[in-house]
Amino acid sequence: MGNKESTHGGGADGPDGFDHSTSTITVSSAKLRGDRKDRKDKDKKPKKGKTRKDSVNAAGGGGGGGGGGGSNEQDRQNHTGGDVGGPGGGAGNVGAMISAGVGNEQMGIMHSPSTRPAGERYKALYDYEARTADDLTFRKGEILIITNKTDPNWWLATSMLTKREGYVPRNYIEPADVLQAEDWFFEKMTRKEAEKQLQLAGNPRGTFLIRGSETSPGAYSLSVLDHDDSRGFNVKHYRIRTLDNGGYYISTRITFHTLHDLVNHYTSQADGLVCRLLNPCPRQKPAMFEISKDVWEIPRRSIKLERKLGNGQFGEVWEGALLERTEEHSRTWNGTVRVAVKTLKEGAMDPTAFLQEANIMKKLRHPKLVALLAVCSEGEPIYIVTELMTNGCLLDYLHEGEGKQLREPELIDITAQVADGMAYLESQRFVHRDLAARNILVGDLRNCKVADFGLSRIIEDEYIAKEGAKMPIKWTAPEAINFGKFTIKSDVWSFGILIYEVITKGRVPYPGMVNREVLDQVSRGYRMPKPPECPDQLYDITKQCWDAVPEKRPTFEFLHSFLDDFYHASEIQYQ
């Protein structure tokens, strides 16, 4: 039951040949590195032959005879000055300008294959500010030449604008000469994600994007933000159809050779669209799964705890920053990296066991999981450094934050986001063991992520036995309480309780019942009744999560599909 390319309230082509499908429901969608100098040097190609100055002087010799590139092929790869001159010379000044850091694009000169720096051309999709001395600062739209891809997340690059070299996060760039590098192209964005992104506060009428079609591989859809007095801001979707010769059209009255031509045309005039295309939809920066390249264990003094966010059973949670230079790591973050820090009570866990589990947890990377960025396990309390989620835990968000104003579709969307993260853990055969609204964190734009996955297991044996801490009975599956059998199916049971928490905006499960009464009643087959605000279909799937037989409970993959498609399954498809 995946996402469908559908319309809300009709999708037939109008008399002008356009599909004016509209949807006003707002639902959700939703690396960095730093390395030591020796690692950076190791990644570079060894230079041979002449120096940069020698190579520049050889590139035409300031007006001497024929051509004269670098002394050998390696020089031509390593120095942009080579092979600029032709017969009769005259390239010396150009070589000097390159040596001085003036890019060829700035001089209006195109690189020939032999003069362009070795590597592939990529375009920056976002601004990035260097976090360490080995990083490369760049701005959106800047052209970068990639010279080393050894690390899957951090590539060595040279800026064509500044001529500086450093590591860049892979998910901030795209090949320069492909459609994916266009500001308006969002290849993998779903219809619902497009609606949410376009309707963000501050986007004017005419904000648009082109995305890959969910129902027709290789086809595209144009989504445009509209506004009228009756519905306010809403999104119109137009299918972009293809011609046999490779062209594109929305209306048969006019066709285009490329998508660029199509965008340029409708940017200059509406010509049948609901309005003229104005601005590409702003992109959200992708999730960062690392502080810097090869950074994992960090010194305690590099963490500044600034504001206490809350207390938990096993410790405190703080908002903080990484800002201190350390000679051992030769790094400085200058306070630019905002993080959340979980400080664990002394004796809560064995540091060796924690590091073993944390090394597994850090490999779990998904947009709907809170990223584990670093740890500090040398001494106590142990620090766990994660990405900062600005709106805190979901329970507080529903009780006291913006969540109090959310409507039913937005609440169900939150459950879909959680199911998405849990489906990933399910695919990795990883069990959360403590799934509840208190362990879901909320960021900007109602972006929800699963937190604290795996922590309960590494804390439980030593800490719970020592301190007599209580198991969260109302959220825990019967087989886990009675036999200690925690599986992904016991997580599904807990997810059913989380659905109840979300749809009731934070109400305590099993109201009026104490833990022992819950244990007794659930073992006898009792299940919470449907809350008045809960749709029948949602309650039906919740009861399936509470099946007494774990194997009969749905998978998280199914739950995500069901919840993500809750309001779109019956809508009319594009014509």
C-alpha positions in Angstrom: 0.0 0.0 0.0 2.6 2.5 -1.0 2.1 6.1 -1.8 -0.1 6.8 -4.8 -0.1 9.6 -7.3 -3.5 10.8 -6.6 -5.7 13.8 -6.5 -7.9 15.2 -3.8 -11.4 15.8 -5.0 -11.0 14.9 -8.6 -8.3 14.8 -11.2 -9.9 14.9 -14.7 -8.4 17.1 -17.3 -10.1 20.4 -17.6 -11.3 21.9 -20.9 -7.9 23.5 -21.4 -6.2 20.1 -21.4 -4.8 20.6 -17.9 -5.2 18.3 -14.9 -6.0 20.8 -12.1 -5.9 18.3 -9.3 -5.8 19.9 -5.9 -5.1 18.8 -2.3 -5.2 20.9 0.8 -4.4 18.2 3.4 -1.0 18.9 5.0 0.9 15.7 5.9 4.5 15.0 6.5 7.5 13.9 4.6 10.4 14.5 6.4 27.5 14.7 7.1 29.6 15.8 8.5 33.2 15.2 8.9 36.5 16.4 9.8 39.7 14.6 9.5 43.3 14.8 10.6 45.8 16.3 8.2 47.6 13.0 7.8 44.3 11.3 6.6 43.7 14.1 4.2 47.2 13.9 2.8 46.8 10.2 2.5 43.7 10.6 0.3 45.4 13.0 -2.1 47.1 11.7 -5.2 50.9 11.9 -5.0 52.3 14.7 -7.1 55.2 14.1 -9.5 57.5 16.2 -11.5 57.4 19.9 -11.3 55.9 22.2 -8.6 52.7 24.2 -9.2 54.9 27.2 -10.1 56.9 25.2 -12.5 53.8 23.8 -14.2 52.3 27.2 -14.5 55.5 28.6 -16.1 55.5 25.7 -18.5 52.0 26.4 -19.6 52.9 28.7 -22.5 56.0 30.4 -21.0 54.7 33.9 -21.1 54.7 34.2 -24.9 57.3 31.8 -26.0 57.0 29.2 -28.8 54.6 26.3 -29.2 52.1 25.3 -26.6 54.1 23.7 -23.8 51.8 22.1 -21.2 52.9 20.6 -17.9 56.0 18.5 -17.9 54.0 15.2 -17.9 50.5 13.9 -17.7 50.5 14.0 -13.9 51.3 17.7 -14.0 48.3 18.2 -16.3 46.1 16.4 -13.8 47.4 18.2 -10.8 47.8 21.8 -12.1 45.1 23.8 -13.8 47.8 25.8 -15.6 48.9 23.1 -18.0 48.1 23.1 -21.8 46.4 26.5 -21.8 48.9 28.0 -24.3 48.7 27.2 -28.0 51.1 27.9 -30.8 52.7 31.3 -30.3 52.4 31.1 -26.5 50.5 33.9 -24.7 49.3 31.7 -21.8 51.6 33.0 -19.1 49.2 35.6 -17.8 46.4 33.1 -17.7 48.6 30.7 -15.8 49.5 33.4 -13.3 45.8 34.2 -12.8 45.1 30.6 -12.1 48.0 30.5 -9.7 46.6 33.5 -8.0 43.3 31.7 -7.4 41.2 33.2 -10.2 38.9 30.5 -11.5 38.6 29.9 -15.2 34.8 30.4 -15.0 35.4 33.8 -13.5 37.6 34.7 -16.5 35.1 33.4 -19.0 37.4 30.6 -20.0 36.2 27.0 -20.3 38.4 24.3 -19.2 39.6 21.9 -21.9 39.7 18.2 -20.9 43.4 18.5 -20.2 43.3 21.7 -18.1 40.3 20.9 -15.9 41.3 19.6 -12.5 41.2 15.8 -12.4 37.9 14.6 -11.1 34.1 14.9 -11.6 32.1 18.1 -11.6 29.5 18.4 -8.8 27.2 21.2 -7.8 26.4 22.2 -4.2 22.8 22.0 -3.3 23.1 23.7 0.0 25.5 26.1 1.9 28.1 24.3 4.1 30.3 26.0 6.7 33.5 24.1 7.4 33.6 22.6 10.9 37.2 21.6 10.9 40.4 22.8 9.2 40.1 19.9 6.8 36.6 20.7 5.7 35.7 22.8 2.6 33.4 25.8 3.0 31.1 26.2 0.0 27.9 27.9 -1.0 24.8 26.7 -2.8 25.4 26.5 -6.6 29.2 26.4 -6.3 30.9 23.9 -8.7 33.2 21.4 -6.9 35.7 19.0 -8.5 35.7 15.7 -6.7 39.1 14.1 -6.5 38.7 11.3 -3.9 35.6 9.1 -3.0 37.3 6.7 -0.6 34.9 7.5 2.2 31.2 6.9 1.3 30.1 10.0 3.2 32.9 12.5 2.8 34.6 13.2 -0.5 37.7 15.3 -1.1 36.9 18.2 -3.3 38.4 21.4 -4.8 36.2 24.5 -5.3 36.3 25.9 -8.8 35.5 29.3 -7.2 38.0 29.5 -4.3 40.5 26.9 -5.5 40.5 25.6 -1.9 40.5 21.9 -1.2 38.8 19.9 1.6 36.3 17.3 2.5 32.6 17.8 1.7 29.5 15.9 2.8 28.4 13.6 0.0 24.7 14.3 0.5 25.1 18.0 0.0 26.2 17.8 -3.7 25.0 16.3 -7.0 26.6 15.8 -10.4 26.7 19.3 -12.0 25.4 18.3 -15.4 22.3 16.2 -14.4 18.7 17.1 -13.7 19.1 16.3 -10.0 21.3 19.4 -9.6 18.5 21.8 -10.6 16.9 23.7 -7.7 13.4 22.8 -8.8 13.9 19.1 -9.2 13.0 16.7 -6.4 13.3 13.2 -8.0 12.2 11.0 -5.0 9.7 13.4 -3.3 6.2 12.0 -2.9 3.0 13.9 -3.6 2.3 14.3 0.1 5.8 15.5 0.9 5.6 18.0 -2.0 2.4 19.4 -0.5 4.0 19.8 2.9 7.1 21.4 1.6 5.3 23.8 -0.7 2.9 24.9 2.1 5.6 25.8 4.6 5.2 29.3 6.1 6.9 31.9 3.9 6.5 30.3 0.5 4.6 32.6 -1.8 2.0 31.6 -4.4 3.8 30.2 -7.5 6.4 28.3 -5.5 6.9 25.1 -7.4 8.8 21.8 -7.9 9.1 19.0 -10.4 9.2 15.5 -8.9 9.3 11.9 -10.2 6.0 10.3 -10.7 5.1 7.7 -8.1 2.9 5.7 -10.5 4.8 6.0 -13.8 8.5 5.4 -13.6 10.4 7.8 -15.8 7.5 10.4 -15.8 7.3 13.6 -13.9 4.8 15.8 -12.1 4.7 19.6 -11.6 3.4 20.7 -8.2 2.6 24.4 -7.7 1.5 26.4 -4.6 -1.8 28.3 -5.2 -3.9 30.5 -3.0 -7.5 31.6 -3.1 -9.9 33.2 -0.6 -12.0 30.1 0.0 -9.3 27.5 0.5 -6.2 29.6 1.4 -2.9 28.0 0.3 -3.3 24.7 -1.6 -1.3 22.7 -4.0 -2.1 22.0 -7.7 -0.5 19.0 -9.4 0.0 18.7 -13.2 1.2 15.6 -14.9 4.1 16.2 -17.3 3.6 13.9 -20.2 6.3 12.7 -22.6 6.5 12.6 -26.4 7.8 9.7 -28.4 10.8 11.9 -29.5 11.7 12.6 -25.9 10.0 16.0 -25.5 7.6 17.0 -22.7 4.2 18.7 -22.4 1.5 19.5 -19.9 -1.0 20.8 -22.5 -0.9 19.5 -26.0 -1.0 23.1 -27.2 2.7 23.5 -26.6 5.6 21.0 -26.2 9.1 21.4 -25.1 12.4 19.7 -25.9 13.6 19.6 -22.2 12.2 20.1 -18.7 14.4 23.2 -18.6 12.5 24.7 -21.5 9.2 23.8 -19.9 10.2 25.5 -16.6 11.5 28.6 -18.5 8.2 28.9 -20.4 5.9 28.7 -17.4 8.2 31.0 -15.4 7.6 33.7 -18.0 3.8 33.2 -18.2 1.1 31.0 -16.7 -0.2 29.9 -20.1 -3.0 27.7 -18.6 -1.5 26.9 -15.3 -3.1 28.2 -12.1 -0.4 30.9 -11.9 3.1 31.7 -13.2 5.9 29.7 -11.7 7.7 32.0 -9.3 10.4 30.3 -7.1 11.7 26.8 -6.8 10.6 25.2 -3.5 13.4 25.7 -0.9 15.2 22.5 0.0 15.6 21.2 3.5 19.2 20.2 4.3 19.5 16.5 4.6 20.0 14.8 8.0 23.6 14.7 9.3 24.7 11.4 10.6 28.2 12.4 11.8 29.8 15.4 13.5 32.8 15.2 11.2 34.7 12.6 9.3 36.0 9.8 11.5 34.8 11.5 14.7 33.2 9.1 17.2 34.8 9.2 20.7 35.3 12.8 21.7 36.9 14.4 24.7 34.5 15.5 27.5 36.0 19.0 27.5 34.8 19.5 23.9 31.2 19.3 25.0 29.5 22.4 26.5 26.3 21.7 28.3 24.1 24.8 28.0 20.5 24.2 28.8 18.8 21.3 30.6 16.0 19.8 28.5 14.8 17.2 30.9 15.3 14.3 33.3 14.9 10.6 32.5 15.1 7.3 34.3 18.7 6.9 33.5 20.0 10.5 33.4 19.6 14.0 32.1 19.2 15.5 28.6 20.9 18.8 27.7 21.1 21.1 24.8 24.8 21.9 24.1 27.5 22.7 21.6 30.8 21.4 20.4 33.3 24.2 20.5 36.6 23.4 22.1 39.8 22.8 20.2 41.7 19.7 21.2 45.3 19.0 20.3 44.7 15.3 20.2 42.1 15.7 17.5 43.4 18.9 15.9 39.8 20.0 15.5 37.6 22.9 16.4 33.8 23.2 15.9 33.6 26.8 17.1 30.2 26.3 18.6 28.6 25.8 15.1 27.5 22.2 15.9 24.4 22.3 18.1 23.7 18.9 19.7 21.7 17.1 22.4 23.6 15.4 25.1 22.3 12.5 27.2 24.3 12.2 30.4 23.9 8.7 31.9 23.8 8.2 35.7 27.0 6.8 37.2 26.8 3.0 37.3 24.0 2.9 34.8 26.1 0.7 32.4 29.5 -0.8 31.9 31.4 1.5 29.5 32.8 -1.5 27.5 29.4 -3.0 26.9 28.0 0.5 26.1 30.7 1.1 23.4 30.0 -2.3 21.8 26.3 -1.6 21.5 26.8 2.1 20.5 29.0 1.0 17.6 26.1 -1.0 16.4 23.6 1.8 17.0 25.7 4.4 15.1 25.4 2.3 11.9 21.6 2.6 12.0 20.9 5.5 9.7 17.5 6.6 8.6 15.7 9.9 8.2 13.3 8.9 10.9 15.8 7.8 13.5 17.6 10.4 15.7 21.2 10.3 14.6 23.8 9.1 17.1 26.7 11.5 16.5 29.4 10.8 19.1 30.0 9.4 22.6 32.2 10.2 25.5 32.8 7.1 27.5 36.1 7.9 29.1 35.0 8.4 32.7 31.6 9.1 34.1 28.9 10.1 33.5 28.9 8.7 30.0 27.8 11.2 27.3 25.7 10.3 24.3 25.7 13.0 21.7 22.8 13.1 19.2 21.3 15.5 16.7 19.3 18.3 18.4 15.5 18.1 17.9 14.1 21.5 18.5 10.6 20.7 19.8 11.6 18.1 22.4 9.8 14.8 23.0 6.5 14.0 21.4 4.6 13.6 24.7 5.4 17.2 25.7 4.8 18.4 22.2 1.3 17.0 22.3 0.6 18.2 25.8 2.1 21.7 25.8 3.5 22.6 22.4 2.2 23.2 18.9 0.8 19.6 18.9 -2.2 20.7 21.0 -3.5 22.4 17.8 -2.9 19.5 15.4 -5.8 18.0 13.5 -6.6 14.3 12.9 -4.7 14.0 9.6 -1.6 15.6 11.1 -1.7 13.3 14.1 -2.0 10.2 11.9 0.9 11.5 9.9 3.0 11.5 13.1 2.2 7.8 13.6 3.2 7.2 10.0 6.6 8.8 10.6 7.2 6.7 13.6 6.2 3.6 11.7 8.7 4.5 9.0 11.6 4.7 11.4 10.5 1.4 13.1 10.1 -0.3 9.7 13.8 0.5 9.2 14.7 -1.0 12.5 12.6 -4.0 11.6 14.5 -4.5 8.4 17.8 -4.4 10.3 16.5 -6.9 12.9 16.9 -4.4 15.6 14.5 -4.2 18.6 13.7 -0.9 20.3 12.3 -2.3 23.6 11.0 1.1 24.9 8.8 2.6 22.2 6.6 5.3 23.5 5.7 9.0 22.8 8.3 10.0 25.4 11.0 8.4 23.2 9.9 10.1 20.0 11.5 13.5 19.3 10.1 16.4 17.3 12.1 18.8 15.1 11.1 21.6 12.9 8.1 21.3 10.6 6.6 18.5 12.7 9.4 16.2 11.7 9.3 13.2 14.1 12.2 10.7 14.8 12.6 7.6 16.9 15.1 8.1 19.8 16.8 5.9 22.4 16.6 2.8 20.3 18.7 0.0 21.9 19.5 2.0 25.1 17.1 0.0 27.3 18.9 -3.3 26.5 22.4 -2.2 27.4 21.2 -0.4 30.5 18.6 -3.0 31.7 20.5 -5.9 33.1 22.9 -4.0 35.4 20.9 -0.8 36.2 17.4 -2.1 36.7 18.6 -5.0 38.9 20.7 -2.5 40.9 18.2 0.3 41.3 14.9 -1.6 41.1 13.7 0.6 38.3 10.3 -0.2 37.0 9.4 -1.6 33.5 6.9 0.6 31.6 4.1 -1.9 32.1 1.4 0.0 30.2 3.6 0.1 27.0 5.1 -3.4 27.2 3.8 -6.5 25.5 2.6 -9.3 27.8 5.3 -11.8 26.5 8.0 -9.2 27.3 6.7 -8.6 30.8 6.1 -12.3 31.7 9.0 -14.0 29.9 11.5 -11.2 29.1 10.9 -11.9 25.4 11.5 -8.7 23.5 11.1 -8.9 19.7 10.1 -6.5 17.0 6.5 -7.9 17.6 6.7 -6.6 21.2 7.6 -3.3 19.7 4.5 -3.5 17.5 2.4 -3.9 20.7 4.1 -0.7 22.1 3.4 1.1 18.8 -0.4 0.4 19.3 -0.1 2.2 22.7 1.8 5.0 21.0 -1.1 5.4 18.5 -3.4 5.8 21.5 -1.1 8.5 23.0 -0.9 10.4 19.7 -4.6 10.4 18.8 -5.6 11.5 22.3 -2.8 14.1 22.4 -0.9 12.6 25.2 -3.5 10.9 27.4 -2.1 8.3 29.8 -2.9 4.7 28.5 -5.4 2.6 30.5 -6.8 5.7 32.3 -7.8 5.0 35.9 -5.9 1.7 36.1 -2.7 0.9 38.1 0.0 -1.3 36.6 -1.1 -4.5 38.5 -4.6 -4.1 37.3 -3.4 -3.6 33.7 -1.4 -6.8 33.9 -4.3 -8.8 35.2 -6.9 -7.3 32.8 -4.7 -7.6 29.7 -3.9 -11.2 30.4 -7.7 -11.8 30.5 -8.1 -10.3 27.1 -9.0 -6.7 28.0 -8.0 -4.0 25.4 -8.5 -0.3 25.7 -11.7 0.9 24.0 -11.8 3.2 21.1 -11.3 6.8 22.1 -14.0 9.1 20.8 -11.5 11.1 18.6 -10.1 7.9 17.0 -11.3 6.9 13.5 -12.7 3.4 13.2 -10.1 2.3 10.7 -7.3 3.5 13.0 -8.7 1.7 16.0 -9.0 -1.5 14.0 -5.3 -1.5 13.1 -4.4 -0.6 16.7 -6.3 -3.6 18.0 -4.3 -5.8 15.6 -1.1 -4.4 17.2 -2.5 -5.8 20.5 -3.1 -9.4 19.3 -2.2 -11.9 22.1 -0.3 -13.9 19.5 2.8 -11.9 18.6 3.1 -13.5 15.1 -0.4 -12.2 14.2 0.5 -8.6 14.8 1.2 -6.6 11.6 4.7 -5.7 10.5 5.9 -2.1 10.7 6.3 -2.1 6.9 2.6 -2.7 6.6 1.8 -0.2 9.4 3.8 2.5 7.6 2.1 1.8 4.3 -1.4 1.8 5.9 -0.9 5.0 7.9 1.0 6.9 5.2 -1.8 6.1 2.8 -4.6 6.7 5.3 -6.2 9.7 3.5 -5.1 8.9 -0.1 -6.0 5.3 -0.8 -9.4 6.1 -2.2 -8.5 9.2 -4.2 -8.8 9.4 -8.0 -5.6 8.9 -9.9 -4.1 11.3 -12.5 -5.9 11.0 -15.8 
